[in-house]
């Protein structure tokens, strides 16, 4: 949880370093092929200019191990922006299926940081400090994201966006009903469609076989998803949100739809 202080609320643009995220790197001629066969998204044709794609990694029963973002900054290199708590599990999973694939797998979290930037006029812009920046492929309302060398983080200060706690980003995810790591999608328990991965552009239903595809595809083509992850708002906060006037000046939530922005402004300070 985060208390939306008056100082935070006044910021029309903001950025945060997501300390709870890690970066896994795969290097070698089979890097894309390995990830493609184990994830729910297309990656074989992913190029540096494409930004990133959101995806899920499933077990053989079609349940989520973890979700993440795939980037291909070079032809034979794939970066996976993944929750730090589940990075060891994902690394073990990839190594299990690596077999004779020509690929090296390494945790680069000590070298690379994950940033998010949002607001009414924001963005982690392309610069010498940005290794790979992209519009969040889940929802444009989530702003931009970047994987940045840690020794160049200070260069972002010149862009003018204010640094804020990552809890502000987490609040934005909650307001929009976007799952946030294993707290919302416990490894080995959650299904991708129940966790909204399809609504967030994280599942390609036109790709070939991948681990866990059978249950995911069958659920989709039958058109029956019995549960969905949705945000819940406390009654007293919802009442305050309904009564609050429309905000006329840009603030930390003015880029969100009116209902979500009102709820954020109604939270206790």
KADAUR-V383024 format. One record per helix or strand of 3 or more residues. SS is the DSSP state (@ for helix, = for strand). FROM is the first residue (numbers start at 1). TO is the last residue. If there is no record, write none. Layout:
SS;FROM;TO
SS;FROM;TO
//
This chain:
@;6;9
=;13;17
=;21;27
@;31;36
@;48;50
=;52;58
=;63;74
=;77;83
@;84;98
=;104;107
=;112;119
=;130;135
@;140;142
=;144;149
@;150;159
@;166;176
@;181;183
@;213;222
@;235;243
@;258;266
//
